[in-house]
Amino acid sequence: MIFRQLFDSISCTYTYLLGSRPGGEALLIDPVLEKADHYLKLLEELELTLVKAIDTHVHADHITALGVLRDKTHCVTVMGQKSNVDMVSMRVDEGEKIEIENISLDVLYTPGHTSDSYSFTMSDRVFTGDALFIRGTGRTDFQHGDNANAYDSLFNKLLTLPDDTLVYPGHDYKGDTVSTIGEEKAYNPRLQVNSAEQYADIMNNLNLPNPQHMDVAVPANLAIGFSAATPEIQAATISAEDAIKGEMGDTLFVDLREEGERVRDGIIPGSVHLPYQALHDNIRPGGLLAAMAKNPGQRILLYCAFGERSALGLQDMFGAGIKNACHLGGGINDWIKIGGTVDKATSPPPQG
């Protein structure tokens, strides 16, 4: 595995790059807008392809790079189910996984610092965002922070991980880079308490100033969705209401979501599954969708969870010269909201 811990000196934010071989897929956790060009250069130097960009929560001290990375690389943006952002490609919740080739992150919901805070674990490490720092913990006095939730996230989730689990936080202000769960249990001053009430007493008396750029960062980070503002994309956006009416002629519905999303949320009846990451190969000459697109009487409709991946995929199809295509605005999320029929998807049998 390729692993890099990257640092933004302005906000003291740690960003994490994880990459795999042989296919060279990569993901980023908590990328910072001002560092986007640096990430892209590093990905190029390491011969990696950015597949997913993840935020642990809506940040108040910097503007996320999720939007610009999505626009420049067509990566999948990922946040937790509890996030109030306008749109991301994929939402995850506790017990689910975020996967790229040869790398899998388990999702933990760890609210307290904010109501939408998540942590991500691997076999030997945990990325804690702002829930747990090295010899500190995330403040709880804004963005629906809650001392009781923070205590529960720390003592009933993060601190139950094995003591030798490496802790990679979202920030550090003293120059430390990594700790372990065992170290934090023993030496973190905010964790030397016997009750949620004692923890709340510590947090209520921190008297910290608001982050310097909070008034700018929070609104910007809530509005990161892809803008399908080009006339060509707008003209090829089909509402869930129109799609459900069935006035679609000969239309092939193509589901771009990952298998776990399909099992969790169901599928549109009759649709075929083509994961977003496989779209490029299938719209090239000789690819499945390229071949299907040669039928002038058939239209291809892409759909995903919320309409972001399908709009990006539609851009790629138009760029490849495939014009008899459209996408479902709002994705299966809107389809379900207005009562569209959904079939149950079953997990594929294990291999081997």
Protein Blocks (a to p, Z undefined) as FASTA:
>chain_A
ZZdddddfklopacddddddfkopacdehiafklmmmmmmmmmmnopacfbdcdfbdcfk
bccfklmmmmmnopacdddfklcbfbdfbdcdehiacddehiacdddddehjbmmbccdd
dfkbccekjmbcghiacdfkeghiafklmmmmmmmmmmmpcfklccddfbdcehpabdcf
klmmmmmmklmccbfklmmmmmmmnopacdfklmmmmmmmmmmcccdfbfklmmmpccfk
lmmnopnojaddddfbdfklmmmnopaehiacddfklmmmmmgghiaklmmmmpmkbccd
dddfkommmmmmmmmmmmnopabbcddehijmlmmmnopacddddddddeZZ
